[in-house]
Amino acid sequence: MENITITAATPEELRSGELGHKLRHYNYGFVGEYPEQQYIRLNARDGNARLLGGLRGFVFLYWLNIEVLFVEADVRGLGLGSRLLAEAERQAIELGVTNAKLETFEWQAPAFYQKHGYEEYVRVDDYAPGFYLASMKKSLAR
């Protein structure tokens, strides 16, 4: 293991995707071939083009991974978050997804996700001082 250096990846190396391709081909040996990662990016705007909320997620190995779901405080409780979540799940199902997962802090929206069929499967207490982080999942299989 002599003469090995560890450096930050260059922008060119990141664009090439070489490292991801290597991992993908390794994974194929265990789970077979699967589609490349797909992104789901949704925005909700009002008539004045004001960004009211949105969702950012991706599909990998037939799971929808929700990274961000945000709705502005003045429009919360009007169903916008539910509409964003439903649209992301709809798009994910079209991509062959059978499950969804996400993480949410206790001050964010665990009750909202539970209302939409998500169940907590892991909780990390004191992730942020005094607050837990919940990992939640939902079956999207029909």
C-alpha positions, 0 to 999 in steps of 0.5 A, spaced: 500 500 500 505 504 498 505 510 494 498 511 494 495 518 495 488 520 497 486 527 494 479 530 493 476 528 487 476 533 481 470 536 477 472 532 471 472 526 475 466 527 478 463 528 472 465 522 469 462 518 474 467 513 474 467 511 481 459 510 481 460 506 475 465 501 478 460 500 484 454 499 480 457 494 476 460 491 483 452 491 485 450 487 479 453 481 481 449 481 487 442 484 485 442 484 478 442 490 473 437 495 475 436 502 472 440 508 473 438 513 479 433 518 477 431 524 480 424 527 482 424 535 483 418 538 484 416 546 485 410 549 487 409 556 485 403 561 486 400 565 480 406 570 482 411 565 481 413 565 488 416 559 490 411 556 496 414 549 497 418 543 493 420 536 494 427 533 492 428 526 491 431 520 487 429 513 485 435 508 487 434 500 487 426 501 486 426 506 492 424 513 492 428 517 497 425 523 499 431 528 501 427 535 502 420 536 502 418 543 504 412 548 504 412 555 506 409 557 513 404 561 511 401 556 506 402 550 511 395 546 512 392 547 505 394 540 502 400 543 498 405 538 502 400 532 501 400 534 493 407 534 493 408 528 496 403 524 492 406 527 486 413 524 487 410 517 489 406 517 483 412 519 479 416 514 483 411 508 481 411 510 474 419 508 475 418 502 478 418 504 485 416 499 490 418 503 497 419 510 499 424 512 505 426 519 508 428 522 514 425 527 519 427 531 525 421 531 531 420 538 530 419 537 522 413 533 520 413 525 523 406 526 524 405 528 517 408 522 514 405 518 519 398 521 516 400 519 509 402 511 511 409 512 513 412 508 519 418 510 523 423 504 523 429 507 526 430 513 531 436 516 533 435 520 539 439 527 540 441 527 533 440 534 534 441 536 541 435 535 545 431 532 538 431 525 535 431 524 527 426 519 525 427 514 519 421 512 516 418 508 510 412 506 506 410 501 501 408 503 495 407 496 492 400 496 489 
